[in-house]
Amino acid sequence: MSKHFPIQTLIDLAQDDLDAATKHLGRVQRERTDVEAQLDSLMQYRDEYHARFTQTAQSGMPAGNWRNFQAFIDTLDAAIEQQRRLLASATARVEAAKPEWQQQKRKLGSYEILQARGEAAQALKAARIEQRESDEHAAKVLRMRADSVE
């Protein structure tokens, strides 16, 4: 059953659209993962820096160092907050890409179902033609035998 159905063109186009949607979804998911990893790194660095500073401060520290520490922690907190906003934005892009991917997958599936139905209808038609030809051949053979007996 190698006959090319006209719907194959639609299937090919839908497959291309699905591939593009899949690549886009994969790209935004990787971007989100990268942003999340950066956020995790910033938070871990802040926690480690704070712990080291606290340990150092226990043995006494000049006020200037304390102000520098607080300024640096404030800078880290601002960077963490900015990274959280970037993560929220990246998550929104992933959530926006999912429905497009799902729609393209459904569209391709619908075309494939239509193709399968067309192939099944064609196979049924071919089977009926073959059966009719077989029946006609059998009837012809029986007539020939009956004619030769007479």
Beta strands, then each sheet from edge to edge (+ up, - down):
end
